[in-house]
């Protein structure tokens, strides 16, 4: 039987683990959102490039190539920003996961020490 102090510590640890899990879920939702944004950006980029290539095929002009380069640079910038945000979310997820594992191991060891 757990003593009251050990039980209270266990309750606090479980509450901390629950909050950590909620934070991890939030991070995963952000990752999913970033992936959807990336997919939409890629789709818009492909549509824009296709339109510019059709326009260039119809009447090649220097401004079409400039528009294509501008679109490509814009897409690259968006991609780098999304990539940076994804890396940040990944680091957050990893940190929370490590904390939860440590807390779990601590509680597990505490319980086995009480027995």
C-alpha positions as CSV (number, residue, x, y, z in Angstrom):
1,X,0.0,0.0,0.0
2,X,1.3,3.4,-0.9
3,X,1.9,5.9,1.9
4,X,0.0,9.2,1.6
5,X,3.1,11.2,0.7
6,X,4.1,8.7,-2.0
7,X,0.6,8.6,-3.3
8,X,0.5,12.5,-3.5
9,X,3.8,12.5,-5.3
10,X,2.4,9.9,-7.8
11,X,-0.7,12.0,-8.4
12,X,1.5,15.1,-9.1
13,X,3.7,13.2,-11.4
14,X,0.7,11.8,-13.3
15,X,-0.8,15.3,-13.6
16,X,2.6,16.5,-15.0
17,X,2.7,13.7,-17.4
18,X,-0.9,14.6,-18.6
19,X,0.1,18.2,-19.1
20,X,3.2,17.0,-21.0
21,X,1.1,14.7,-23.2
22,X,-1.2,17.6,-24.0
23,X,1.8,19.8,-24.9
24,X,3.1,17.0,-27.2
25,X,-0.4,16.6,-28.8
26,X,-0.3,20.4,-29.4
27,X,3.1,20.0,-31.1
28,X,1.9,17.2,-33.3
29,X,-1.1,19.3,-34.3
30,X,1.2,22.1,-35.3
31,X,3.3,19.7,-37.3
32,X,0.2,18.4,-39.1
33,X,-0.8,22.1,-39.8
34,X,2.6,22.9,-41.2
35,X,2.5,19.9,-43.5
36,X,-0.9,21.0,-44.8
37,X,0.5,24.5,-45.4
38,X,3.5,23.0,-47.2
39,X,1.2,20.9,-49.4
40,X,-0.9,23.9,-50.2
41,X,2.2,26.0,-51.0
42,X,3.6,23.3,-53.3
43,X,0.2,23.1,-55.1
44,X,0.0,26.9,-55.5
45,X,3.7,26.9,-56.7
46,X,3.0,24.2,-59.3
47,X,-0.1,25.9,-60.6
48,X,1.8,29.2,-60.9
49,X,4.8,27.6,-62.6
50,X,2.5,25.7,-65.0
51,X,0.7,29.0,-65.9
52,X,4.0,30.8,-66.4
53,X,5.3,28.0,-68.6
54,X,2.1,28.0,-70.7
55,X,2.4,31.8,-71.0
56,X,6.1,31.5,-72.0
57,X,5.2,28.9,-74.6
58,X,2.5,31.1,-76.1
59,X,4.7,34.2,-76.3
60,X,8.2,34.1,-74.8
61,X,9.0,37.3,-73.1
62,X,11.7,38.3,-70.6
63,X,9.2,39.3,-67.9
64,X,7.8,35.8,-67.9
65,X,11.2,34.3,-67.0
66,X,11.6,37.0,-64.3
67,X,8.1,36.1,-63.0
68,X,9.1,32.5,-62.9
69,X,12.3,33.3,-61.0
70,X,10.4,35.5,-58.5
71,X,7.9,32.7,-58.0
72,X,10.6,30.2,-57.4
73,X,12.4,32.4,-54.9
74,X,9.1,33.0,-53.1
75,X,8.4,29.3,-52.9
76,X,11.9,28.6,-51.6
77,X,11.5,31.2,-48.9
78,X,8.2,29.7,-47.8
79,X,9.7,26.3,-47.9
80,X,12.6,27.3,-45.7
81,X,10.3,29.0,-43.2
82,X,8.1,26.0,-43.0
83,X,11.1,23.8,-42.6
84,X,12.4,25.9,-39.8
85,X,9.0,25.8,-38.0
86,X,8.9,22.0,-38.5
87,X,12.4,21.6,-37.0
88,X,11.3,23.8,-34.0
89,X,8.2,21.6,-33.5
90,X,10.4,18.5,-33.8
91,X,12.8,19.8,-31.1
92,X,9.8,20.6,-28.8
93,X,8.3,17.2,-29.4
94,X,11.6,15.4,-28.6
95,X,12.2,17.5,-25.5
96,X,8.7,16.7,-24.2
97,X,9.0,13.1,-25.0
98,X,12.3,12.8,-23.1
99,X,10.8,14.6,-20.1
100,X,7.8,12.2,-20.1
101,X,10.1,9.2,-20.4
102,X,12.2,10.4,-17.4
103,X,9.1,11.1,-15.3
104,X,7.7,7.7,-16.2
105,X,10.9,6.0,-15.2
106,X,11.1,7.9,-12.0
107,X,7.5,7.0,-11.0
108,X,8.1,3.4,-12.0
109,X,11.2,3.2,-9.9
110,X,9.4,4.9,-7.0
111,X,6.6,2.4,-7.1
112,X,9.0,-0.5,-7.2
113,X,11.0,0.9,-4.3
114,X,7.8,1.3,-2.2
115,X,6.9,-2.4,-2.7
